[in-house]
Amino acid sequence: MRLKLLYLLFFISAYAFSQVSLIQNDEFTISPNPAKNTLNIKLSEKKTDLRVEVFDVLGKRVYKGLLTQLESSVDVSNWKSGVYLVRVSDNETAHTKRFIKQ
């Protein structure tokens, strides 16, 4: 029962994030996916004031930062294994992608 509730909460969170996904799909890429130690975020073009946030399946924010370069890395080595949502946003748009932490 608890596992079903977690899956339900994850899909509700993923649906809510997908509703604000206004940036083109090629705005950023994440790799490797799945990741063990480091998650690399690569922007397709330089933009200012981009924020990155990572959420677990329960919707809890586990990371928050700024993207100041075309390529950035996030240390995920101490995170629990599972599915996470990476959200890149500015003052007008946002886009979310999923990644798996091994």
Biopython code that builds the backbone (N, CA, C, O; Angstrom):
import numpy as np
from Bio.PDB.StructureBuilder import StructureBuilder

atoms = [
    (1, "MET", "N", (0.823, -1.194, 0.000)),
    (1, "MET", "CA", (0.000, 0.000, 0.000)),
    (1, "MET", "C", (0.866, 1.256, 0.000)),
    (1, "MET", "O", (0.604, 2.205, -0.739)),
    (2, "ARG", "N", (1.892, 1.248, 0.832)),
    (2, "ARG", "CA", (2.767, 2.422, 0.912)),
    (2, "ARG", "C", (3.489, 2.652, -0.415)),
    (2, "ARG", "O", (3.651, 3.794, -0.846)),
    (3, "LEU", "N", (3.921, 1.575, -1.059)),
    (3, "LEU", "CA", (4.599, 1.688, -2.343)),
    (3, "LEU", "C", (3.655, 2.261, -3.402)),
    (3, "LEU", "O", (4.065, 3.085, -4.219)),
    (4, "LYS", "N", (2.407, 1.832, -3.390)),
    (4, "LYS", "CA", (1.422, 2.371, -4.337)),
    (4, "LYS", "C", (1.222, 3.860, -4.110)),
    (4, "LYS", "O", (1.091, 4.622, -5.068)),
    (5, "LEU", "N", (1.199, 4.278, -2.855)),
    (5, "LEU", "CA", (1.040, 5.694, -2.539)),
    (5, "LEU", "C", (2.234, 6.499, -3.040)),
    (5, "LEU", "O", (2.063, 7.600, -3.564)),
    (6, "LEU", "N", (3.449, 5.955, -2.884)),
    (6, "LEU", "CA", (4.643, 6.632, -3.383)),
    (6, "LEU", "C", (4.597, 6.787, -4.896)),
    (6, "LEU", "O", (4.919, 7.852, -5.421)),
    (7, "TYR", "N", (4.199, 5.733, -5.599)),
    (7, "TYR", "CA", (4.086, 5.821, -7.053)),
    (7, "TYR", "C", (3.045, 6.861, -7.455)),
    (7, "TYR", "O", (3.269, 7.636, -8.385)),
    (8, "LEU", "N", (1.922, 6.882, -6.767)),
    (8, "LEU", "CA", (0.876, 7.850, -7.067)),
    (8, "LEU", "C", (1.391, 9.277, -6.863)),
    (8, "LEU", "O", (1.171, 10.143, -7.710)),
    (9, "LEU", "N", (2.071, 9.523, -5.752)),
    (9, "LEU", "CA", (2.619, 10.851, -5.497)),
    (9, "LEU", "C", (3.648, 11.235, -6.550)),
    (9, "LEU", "O", (3.695, 12.391, -6.972)),
    (10, "PHE", "N", (4.476, 10.283, -6.981)),
    (10, "PHE", "CA", (5.466, 10.566, -8.011)),
    (10, "PHE", "C", (4.805, 10.982, -9.313)),
    (10, "PHE", "O", (5.217, 11.962, -9.934)),
    (11, "PHE", "N", (3.778, 10.243, -9.733)),
    (11, "PHE", "CA", (3.132, 10.560, -11.003)),
    (11, "PHE", "C", (2.376, 11.885, -10.929)),
    (11, "PHE", "O", (2.320, 12.621, -11.914)),
    (12, "ILE", "N", (1.799, 12.192, -9.780)),
    (12, "ILE", "CA", (1.147, 13.488, -9.613)),
    (12, "ILE", "C", (2.185, 14.597, -9.712)),
    (12, "ILE", "O", (1.953, 15.606, -10.379)),
    (13, "SER", "N", (3.348, 14.417, -9.041)),
    (13, "SER", "CA", (4.413, 15.422, -9.104)),
    (13, "SER", "C", (4.933, 15.571, -10.525)),
    (13, "SER", "O", (5.125, 16.690, -11.000)),
    (14, "ALA", "N", (5.161, 14.464, -11.204)),
    (14, "ALA", "CA", (5.672, 14.521, -12.575)),
    (14, "ALA", "C", (4.675, 15.217, -13.490)),
    (14, "ALA", "O", (5.075, 15.984, -14.366)),
    (15, "TYR", "N", (3.387, 14.964, -13.301)),
    (15, "TYR", "CA", (2.369, 15.623, -14.118)),
    (15, "TYR", "C", (2.368, 17.125, -13.854)),
    (15, "TYR", "O", (2.293, 17.922, -14.789)),
    (16, "ALA", "N", (2.449, 17.507, -12.593)),
    (16, "ALA", "CA", (2.449, 18.931, -12.250)),
    (16, "ALA", "C", (3.652, 19.630, -12.859)),
    (16, "ALA", "O", (3.519, 20.737, -13.379)),
    (17, "PHE", "N", (4.828, 19.007, -12.807)),
    (17, "PHE", "CA", (6.013, 19.608, -13.398)),
    (17, "PHE", "C", (5.893, 19.680, -14.910)),
    (17, "PHE", "O", (6.368, 20.639, -15.519)),
    (18, "SER", "N", (5.272, 18.691, -15.524)),
    (18, "SER", "CA", (5.166, 18.702, -16.988)),
    (18, "SER", "C", (4.268, 19.834, -17.465)),
    (18, "SER", "O", (4.398, 20.277, -18.606)),
    (19, "GLN", "N", (3.380, 20.303, -16.635)),
    (19, "GLN", "CA", (2.480, 21.380, -17.025)),
    (19, "GLN", "C", (3.184, 22.726, -17.145)),
    (19, "GLN", "O", (2.669, 23.629, -17.804)),
    (20, "VAL", "N", (4.358, 22.880, -16.518)),
    (20, "VAL", "CA", (5.104, 24.132, -16.603)),
    (20, "VAL", "C", (6.320, 23.995, -17.506)),
    (20, "VAL", "O", (7.199, 24.857, -17.493)),
    (21, "SER", "N", (6.381, 22.932, -18.284)),
    (21, "SER", "CA", (7.521, 22.688, -19.155)),
    (21, "SER", "C", (7.386, 23.488, -20.437)),
    (21, "SER", "O", (6.819, 23.008, -21.418)),
    (22, "LEU", "N", (7.905, 24.700, -20.429)),
    (22, "LEU", "CA", (7.759, 25.585, -21.571)),
    (22, "LEU", "C", (9.042, 25.753, -22.372)),
    (22, "LEU", "O", (8.995, 26.200, -23.518)),
    (23, "ILE", "N", (10.195, 25.402, -21.786)),
    (23, "ILE", "CA", (11.468, 25.488, -22.499)),
    (23, "ILE", "C", (11.526, 24.328, -23.494)),
    (23, "ILE", "O", (11.025, 23.241, -23.207)),
    (24, "GLN", "N", (12.129, 24.553, -24.650)),
    (24, "GLN", "CA", (12.255, 23.501, -25.651)),
    (24, "GLN", "C", (12.970, 22.286, -25.063)),
    (24, "GLN", "O", (13.795, 22.436, -24.162)),
    (25, "ASN", "N", (12.665, 21.080, -25.563)),
    (25, "ASN", "CA", (13.264, 19.854, -25.060)),
    (25, "ASN", "C", (14.778, 19.828, -25.180)),
    (25, "ASN", "O", (15.447, 19.121, -24.426)),
    (26, "ASP", "N", (15.325, 20.585, -26.115)),
    (26, "ASP", "CA", (16.770, 20.565, -26.303)),
    (26, "ASP", "C", (17.466, 21.699, -25.556)),
    (26, "ASP", "O", (18.642, 21.958, -25.808)),
    (27, "GLU", "N", (16.775, 22.379, -24.649)),
    (27, "GLU", "CA", (17.377, 23.469, -23.879)),
    (27, "GLU", "C", (18.509, 22.959, -22.999)),
    (27, "GLU", "O", (19.521, 23.641, -22.837)),
    (28, "PHE", "N", (18.349, 21.765, -22.428)),
    (28, "PHE", "CA", (19.412, 21.206, -21.603)),
    (28, "PHE", "C", (19.379, 19.685, -21.681)),
    (28, "PHE", "O", (18.346, 19.072, -21.951)),
    (29, "THR", "N", (20.538, 19.104, -21.435)),
    (29, "THR", "CA", (20.653, 17.648, -21.381)),
    (29, "THR", "C", (21.268, 17.268, -20.045)),
    (29, "THR", "O", (22.018, 18.039, -19.448)),
    (30, "ILE", "N", (20.940, 16.072, -19.589)),
    (30, "ILE", "CA", (21.547, 15.538, -18.377)),
    (30, "ILE", "C", (22.203, 14.216, -18.721)),
    (30, "ILE", "O", (21.685, 13.433, -19.518)),
    (31, "SER", "N", (23.353, 13.980, -18.104)),
    (31, "SER", "CA", (24.078, 12.736, -18.329)),
    (31, "SER", "C", (25.017, 12.494, -17.155)),
    (31, "SER", "O", (25.359, 13.458, -16.470)),
    (32, "PRO", "N", (25.440, 11.309, -16.887)),
    (32, "PRO", "CA", (24.858, 10.063, -17.411)),
    (32, "PRO", "C", (23.492, 9.833, -16.778)),
    (32, "PRO", "O", (23.165, 10.405, -15.738)),
    (33, "ASN", "N", (22.735, 9.018, -17.404)),
    (33, "ASN", "CA", (21.429, 8.680, -16.861)),
    (33, "ASN", "C", (21.173, 7.203, -17.095)),
    (33, "ASN", "O", (20.837, 6.817, -18.215)),
    (34, "PRO", "N", (21.316, 6.375, -16.095)),
    (34, "PRO", "CA", (21.410, 6.649, -14.664)),
    (34, "PRO", "C", (22.794, 7.151, -14.237)),
    (34, "PRO", "O", (23.797, 6.912, -14.910)),
    (35, "ALA", "N", (22.818, 7.855, -13.097)),
    (35, "ALA", "CA", (24.055, 8.427, -12.555)),
    (35, "ALA", "C", (24.377, 7.775, -11.212)),
    (35, "ALA", "O", (23.482, 7.402, -10.454)),
    (36, "LYS", "N", (25.674, 7.647, -10.938)),
    (36, "LYS", "CA", (26.109, 7.102, -9.644)),
    (36, "LYS", "C", (26.678, 8.189, -8.745)),
    (36, "LYS", "O", (26.298, 8.294, -7.579)),
    (37, "ASN", "N", (27.590, 9.000, -9.283)),
    (37, "ASN", "CA", (28.301, 9.978, -8.470)),
    (37, "ASN", "C", (28.065, 11.419, -8.884)),
    (37, "ASN", "O", (27.928, 12.299, -8.034)),
    (38, "THR", "N", (28.018, 11.665, -10.189)),
    (38, "THR", "CA", (27.914, 13.026, -10.698)),
    (38, "THR", "C", (26.851, 13.100, -11.783)),
    (38, "THR", "O", (26.773, 12.242, -12.663)),
    (39, "LEU", "N", (26.043, 14.136, -11.702)),
    (39, "LEU", "CA", (25.058, 14.411, -12.737)),
    (39, "LEU", "C", (25.523, 15.646, -13.484)),
    (39, "LEU", "O", (25.707, 16.706, -12.887)),
    (40, "ASN", "N", (25.716, 15.511, -14.796)),
    (40, "ASN", "CA", (26.168, 16.625, -15.629)),
    (40, "ASN", "C", (24.971, 17.266, -16.311)),
    (40, "ASN", "O", (24.119, 16.580, -16.876)),
    (41, "ILE", "N", (24.919, 18.593, -16.250)),
    (41, "ILE", "CA", (23.850, 19.357, -16.893)),
    (41, "ILE", "C", (24.491, 20.245, -17.940)),
    (41, "ILE", "O", (25.369, 21.050, -17.628)),
    (42, "LYS", "N", (24.053, 20.099, -19.181)),
    (42, "LYS", "CA", (24.627, 20.865, -20.284)),
    (42, "LYS", "C", (23.523, 21.683, -20.942)),
    (42, "LYS", "O", (22.509, 21.139, -21.380)),
    (43, "LEU", "N", (23.733, 22.996, -21.007)),
    (43, "LEU", "CA", (22.785, 23.899, -21.648)),
    (43, "LEU", "C", (23.071, 23.985, -23.136)),
    (43, "LEU", "O", (24.225, 23.881, -23.552)),
    (44, "SER", "N", (22.033, 24.174, -23.944)),
    (44, "SER", "CA", (22.234, 24.294, -25.382)),
    (44, "SER", "C", (22.723, 25.688, -25.763)),
    (44, "SER", "O", (23.368, 25.857, -26.799)),
    (45, "GLU", "N", (22.421, 26.687, -24.932)),
    (45, "GLU", "CA", (22.907, 28.043, -25.179)),
    (45, "GLU", "C", (23.018, 28.773, -23.853)),
    (45, "GLU", "O", (22.330, 28.434, -22.890)),
    (46, "LYS", "N", (23.866, 29.755, -23.805)),
    (46, "LYS", "CA", (24.098, 30.528, -22.592)),
    (46, "LYS", "C", (22.913, 31.440, -22.327)),
    (46, "LYS", "O", (22.522, 32.233, -23.184)),
    (47, "LYS", "N", (22.347, 31.321, -21.139)),
    (47, "LYS", "CA", (21.258, 32.186, -20.710)),
    (47, "LYS", "C", (21.604, 32.688, -19.318)),
    (47, "LYS", "O", (22.401, 32.077, -18.605)),
    (48, "THR", "N", (21.005, 33.791, -18.943)),
    (48, "THR", "CA", (21.273, 34.338, -17.616)),
    (48, "THR", "C", (20.151, 33.980, -16.655)),
    (48, "THR", "O", (19.018, 33.728, -17.067)),
    (49, "ASP", "N", (20.474, 33.960, -15.391)),
    (49, "ASP", "CA", (19.503, 33.725, -14.323)),
    (49, "ASP", "C", (18.780, 32.389, -14.430)),
    (49, "ASP", "O", (17.580, 32.313, -14.163)),
    (50, "LEU", "N", (19.485, 31.348, -14.812)),
    (50, "LEU", "CA", (18.872, 30.019, -14.843)),
    (50, "LEU", "C", (19.090, 29.341, -13.498)),
    (50, "LEU", "O", (20.197, 29.334, -12.960)),
    (51, "ARG", "N", (18.029, 28.778, -12.972)),
    (51, "ARG", "CA", (18.099, 28.047, -11.714)),
    (51, "ARG", "C", (17.929, 26.560, -12.007)),
    (51, "ARG", "O", (17.238, 26.170, -12.948)),
    (52, "VAL", "N", (18.572, 25.746, -11.186)),
    (52, "VAL", "CA", (18.382, 24.298, -11.275)),
    (52, "VAL", "C", (17.930, 23.815, -9.902)),
    (52, "VAL", "O", (18.482, 24.192, -8.869)),
    (53, "GLU", "N", (16.920, 22.980, -9.929)),
    (53, "GLU", "CA", (16.417, 22.358, -8.716)),
    (53, "GLU", "C", (16.219, 20.881, -9.002)),
    (53, "GLU", "O", (15.832, 20.498, -10.106)),
    (54, "VAL", "N", (16.488, 20.053, -7.995)),
    (54, "VAL", "CA", (16.284, 18.616, -8.129)),
    (54, "VAL", "C", (15.325, 18.194, -7.021)),
    (54, "VAL", "O", (15.488, 18.566, -5.859)),
    (55, "PHE", "N", (14.318, 17.405, -7.409)),
    (55, "PHE", "CA", (13.291, 16.950, -6.472)),
    (55, "PHE", "C", (13.277, 15.434, -6.441)),
    (55, "PHE", "O", (13.500, 14.781, -7.460)),
    (56, "ASP", "N", (13.008, 14.867, -5.251)),
    (56, "ASP", "CA", (12.838, 13.418, -5.168)),
    (56, "ASP", "C", (11.406, 13.070, -5.561)),
    (56, "ASP", "O", (10.628, 13.955, -5.919)),
    (57, "VAL", "N", (11.055, 11.789, -5.497)),
    (57, "VAL", "CA", (9.738, 11.352, -5.962)),
    (57, "VAL", "C", (8.601, 11.862, -5.085)),
    (57, "VAL", "O", (7.444, 11.856, -5.507)),
    (58, "LEU", "N", (8.916, 12.301, -3.874)),
    (58, "LEU", "CA", (7.884, 12.838, -2.994)),
    (58, "LEU", "C", (7.702, 14.340, -3.173)),
    (58, "LEU", "O", (6.870, 14.955, -2.507)),
    (59, "GLY", "N", (8.492, 14.930, -4.084)),
    (59, "GLY", "CA", (8.385, 16.356, -4.325)),
    (59, "GLY", "C", (9.262, 17.204, -3.419)),
    (59, "GLY", "O", (9.185, 18.432, -3.460)),
    (60, "LYS", "N", (10.090, 16.572, -2.607)),
    (60, "LYS", "CA", (10.992, 17.312, -1.720)),
    (60, "LYS", "C", (12.209, 17.785, -2.512)),
    (60, "LYS", "O", (12.845, 16.998, -3.213)),
    (61, "ARG", "N", (12.529, 19.081, -2.397)),
    (61, "ARG", "CA", (13.699, 19.605, -3.096)),
    (61, "ARG", "C", (14.954, 19.135, -2.379)),
    (61, "ARG", "O", (15.128, 19.373, -1.184)),
    (62, "VAL", "N", (15.840, 18.454, -3.135)),
    (62, "VAL", "CA", (17.072, 17.941, -2.552)),
    (62, "VAL", "C", (18.295, 18.730, -3.006)),
    (62, "VAL", "O", (19.385, 18.556, -2.461)),
    (63, "TYR", "N", (18.119, 19.595, -4.002)),
    (63, "TYR", "CA", (19.231, 20.408, -4.494)),
    (63, "TYR", "C", (18.678, 21.681, -5.123)),
    (63, "TYR", "O", (17.634, 21.669, -5.774)),
    (64, "LYS", "N", (19.406, 22.783, -4.914)),
    (64, "LYS", "CA", (19.055, 24.059, -5.528)),
    (64, "LYS", "C", (20.348, 24.773, -5.871)),
    (64, "LYS", "O", (21.261, 24.835, -5.048)),
    (65, "GLY", "N", (20.435, 25.316, -7.089)),
    (65, "GLY", "CA", (21.635, 26.029, -7.494)),
    (65, "GLY", "C", (21.379, 26.912, -8.703)),
    (65, "GLY", "O", (20.270, 26.960, -9.236)),
    (66, "LEU", "N", (22.425, 27.606, -9.125)),
    (66, "LEU", "CA", (22.369, 28.462, -10.309)),
    (66, "LEU", "C", (23.236, 27.865, -11.398)),
    (66, "LEU", "O", (24.285, 27.286, -11.116)),
    (67, "LEU", "N", (22.803, 28.003, -12.638)),
    (67, "LEU", "CA", (23.593, 27.561, -13.784)),
    (67, "LEU", "C", (24.262, 28.791, -14.381)),
    (67, "LEU", "O", (23.603, 29.630, -14.995)),
    (68, "THR", "N", (25.563, 28.891, -14.200)),
    (68, "THR", "CA", (26.298, 30.056, -14.678)),
    (68, "THR", "C", (27.199, 29.728, -15.857)),
    (68, "THR", "O", (27.810, 30.622, -16.442)),
    (69, "GLN", "N", (27.286, 28.447, -16.209)),
    (69, "GLN", "CA", (28.123, 28.003, -17.322)),
    (69, "GLN", "C", (27.290, 27.107, -18.228)),
    (69, "GLN", "O", (26.198, 26.670, -17.867)),
    (70, "LEU", "N", (27.833, 26.844, -19.415)),
    (70, "LEU", "CA", (27.135, 25.934, -20.335)),
    (70, "LEU", "C", (27.093, 24.510, -19.803)),
    (70, "LEU", "O", (26.160, 23.763, -20.096)),
    (71, "GLU", "N", (28.105, 24.128, -19.016)),
    (71, "GLU", "CA", (28.152, 22.791, -18.433)),
    (71, "GLU", "C", (28.384, 22.899, -16.935)),
    (71, "GLU", "O", (29.285, 23.607, -16.484)),
    (72, "SER", "N", (27.564, 22.190, -16.169)),
    (72, "SER", "CA", (27.677, 22.170, -14.715)),
    (72, "SER", "C", (27.521, 20.739, -14.237)),
    (72, "SER", "O", (26.972, 19.893, -14.942)),
    (73, "SER", "N", (28.011, 20.476, -13.023)),
    (73, "SER", "CA", (27.903, 19.147, -12.436)),
    (73, "SER", "C", (27.318, 19.248, -11.033)),
    (73, "SER", "O", (27.538, 20.224, -10.315)),
    (74, "VAL", "N", (26.572, 18.220, -10.665)),
    (74, "VAL", "CA", (25.990, 18.123, -9.335)),
    (74, "VAL", "C", (26.465, 16.809, -8.729)),
    (74, "VAL", "O", (26.350, 15.756, -9.356)),
    (75, "ASP", "N", (27.000, 16.868, -7.508)),
    (75, "ASP", "CA", (27.445, 15.668, -6.807)),
    (75, "ASP", "C", (26.222, 14.954, -6.242)),
    (75, "ASP", "O", (25.536, 15.487, -5.370)),
    (76, "VAL", "N", (25.951, 13.751, -6.736)),
    (76, "VAL", "CA", (24.795, 12.977, -6.280)),
    (76, "VAL", "C", (25.226, 11.713, -5.540)),
    (76, "VAL", "O", (24.400, 10.842, -5.269)),
    (77, "SER", "N", (26.501, 11.610, -5.214)),
    (77, "SER", "CA", (27.040, 10.385, -4.628)),
    (77, "SER", "C", (26.395, 10.025, -3.292)),
    (77, "SER", "O", (26.303, 8.842, -2.963)),
    (78, "ASN", "N", (25.953, 11.000, -2.523)),
    (78, "ASN", "CA", (25.352, 10.719, -1.216)),
    (78, "ASN", "C", (23.831, 10.627, -1.249)),
    (78, "ASN", "O", (23.200, 10.440, -0.208)),
    (79, "TRP", "N", (23.240, 10.756, -2.424)),
    (79, "TRP", "CA", (21.790, 10.679, -2.534)),
    (79, "TRP", "C", (21.333, 9.229, -2.543)),
    (79, "TRP", "O", (22.085, 8.342, -2.948)),
    (80, "LYS", "N", (20.115, 8.983, -2.103)),
    (80, "LYS", "CA", (19.538, 7.643, -2.136)),
    (80, "LYS", "C", (19.251, 7.243, -3.579)),
    (80, "LYS", "O", (18.982, 8.097, -4.423)),
    (81, "SER", "N", (19.307, 5.957, -3.855)),
    (81, "SER", "CA", (18.959, 5.447, -5.180)),
    (81, "SER", "C", (17.485, 5.711, -5.449)),
    (81, "SER", "O", (16.649, 5.615, -4.551)),
    (82, "GLY", "N", (17.180, 6.044, -6.691)),
    (82, "GLY", "CA", (15.787, 6.273, -7.052)),
    (82, "GLY", "C", (15.648, 7.230, -8.211)),
    (82, "GLY", "O", (16.624, 7.551, -8.889)),
    (83, "VAL", "N", (14.431, 7.683, -8.435)),
    (83, "VAL", "CA", (14.105, 8.575, -9.537)),
    (83, "VAL", "C", (14.032, 10.007, -8.998)),
    (83, "VAL", "O", (13.461, 10.259, -7.937)),
    (84, "TYR", "N", (14.619, 10.928, -9.746)),
    (84, "TYR", "CA", (14.627, 12.346, -9.379)),
    (84, "TYR", "C", (14.185, 13.176, -10.580)),
    (84, "TYR", "O", (14.303, 12.743, -11.726)),
    (85, "LEU", "N", (13.676, 14.371, -10.301)),
    (85, "LEU", "CA", (13.270, 15.308, -11.341)),
    (85, "LEU", "C", (14.200, 16.509, -11.301)),
    (85, "LEU", "O", (14.386, 17.119, -10.248)),
    (86, "VAL", "N", (14.788, 16.852, -12.449)),
    (86, "VAL", "CA", (15.681, 18.000, -12.572)),
    (86, "VAL", "C", (14.892, 19.103, -13.272)),
    (86, "VAL", "O", (14.398, 18.921, -14.385)),
    (87, "ARG", "N", (14.785, 20.237, -12.608)),
    (87, "ARG", "CA", (14.016, 21.367, -13.153)),
    (87, "ARG", "C", (14.954, 22.540, -13.401)),
    (87, "ARG", "O", (15.624, 23.013, -12.483)),
    (88, "VAL", "N", (14.998, 23.011, -14.658)),
    (88, "VAL", "CA", (15.774, 24.196, -15.030)),
    (88, "VAL", "C", (14.763, 25.283, -15.363)),
    (88, "VAL", "O", (13.853, 25.072, -16.165)),
    (89, "SER", "N", (14.930, 26.452, -14.738)),
    (89, "SER", "CA", (13.940, 27.514, -14.935)),
    (89, "SER", "C", (14.584, 28.889, -14.908)),
    (89, "SER", "O", (15.682, 29.079, -14.384)),
    (90, "ASP", "N", (13.864, 29.840, -15.489)),
    (90, "ASP", "CA", (14.221, 31.251, -15.374)),
    (90, "ASP", "C", (12.974, 31.968, -14.874)),
    (90, "ASP", "O", (12.082, 31.323, -14.324)),
    (91, "ASN", "N", (12.891, 33.258, -15.046)),
    (91, "ASN", "CA", (11.744, 34.006, -14.537)),
    (91, "ASN", "C", (10.467, 33.769, -15.337)),
    (91, "ASN", "O", (9.376, 34.104, -14.875)),
    (92, "GLU", "N", (10.593, 33.194, -16.533)),
    (92, "GLU", "CA", (9.419, 33.025, -17.393)),
    (92, "GLU", "C", (9.083, 31.581, -17.725)),
    (92, "GLU", "O", (7.909, 31.252, -17.894)),
    (93, "THR", "N", (10.074, 30.717, -17.822)),
    (93, "THR", "CA", (9.831, 29.351, -18.281)),
    (93, "THR", "C", (10.521, 28.343, -17.372)),
    (93, "THR", "O", (11.394, 28.682, -16.573)),
    (94, "ALA", "N", (10.097, 27.095, -17.524)),
    (94, "ALA", "CA", (10.699, 25.997, -16.763)),
    (94, "ALA", "C", (10.600, 24.718, -17.585)),
    (94, "ALA", "O", (9.691, 24.547, -18.397)),
    (95, "HIS", "N", (11.553, 23.831, -17.357)),
    (95, "HIS", "CA", (11.522, 22.526, -18.014)),
    (95, "HIS", "C", (12.063, 21.491, -17.038)),
    (95, "HIS", "O", (12.999, 21.758, -16.285)),
    (96, "THR", "N", (11.465, 20.315, -17.062)),
    (96, "THR", "CA", (11.831, 19.264, -16.120)),
    (96, "THR", "C", (12.176, 17.988, -16.868)),
    (96, "THR", "O", (11.505, 17.604, -17.826)),
    (97, "LYS", "N", (13.245, 17.339, -16.403)),
    (97, "LYS", "CA", (13.635, 16.031, -16.947)),
    (97, "LYS", "C", (13.861, 15.084, -15.783)),
    (97, "LYS", "O", (14.162, 15.506, -14.666)),
    (98, "ARG", "N", (13.710, 13.797, -16.064)),
    (98, "ARG", "CA", (13.906, 12.773, -15.045)),
    (98, "ARG", "C", (15.289, 12.152, -15.155)),
    (98, "ARG", "O", (15.848, 12.015, -16.243)),
    (99, "PHE", "N", (15.826, 11.778, -13.991)),
    (99, "PHE", "CA", (17.034, 10.958, -14.015)),
    (99, "PHE", "C", (16.968, 9.951, -12.888)),
    (99, "PHE", "O", (16.238, 10.123, -11.911)),
    (100, "ILE", "N", (17.750, 8.893, -13.048)),
    (100, "ILE", "CA", (17.796, 7.819, -12.059)),
    (100, "ILE", "C", (19.151, 7.852, -11.374)),
    (100, "ILE", "O", (20.195, 7.912, -12.023)),
    (101, "LYS", "N", (19.112, 7.810, -10.043)),
    (101, "LYS", "CA", (20.332, 7.698, -9.237)),
    (101, "LYS", "C", (20.509, 6.239, -8.904)),
    (101, "LYS", "O", (19.630, 5.632, -8.292)),
    (102, "GLN", "N", (21.639, 5.658, -9.297)),
    (102, "GLN", "CA", (21.903, 4.242, -8.994)),
    (102, "GLN", "C", (22.417, 4.086, -7.596)),
    (102, "GLN", "O", (22.695, 2.969, -7.161)),
]
sb = StructureBuilder()
sb.init_structure("model")
sb.init_model(0)
sb.init_chain("A")
sb.init_seg("    ")
for serial, (resi, resn, name, xyz) in enumerate(atoms, 1):
    if name == "N":
        sb.init_residue(resn, " ", resi, " ")
    sb.init_atom(name, np.array(xyz, "f"), 0.0, 1.0, " ", f" {name:<3s}", serial, name[0])
structure = sb.get_structure()
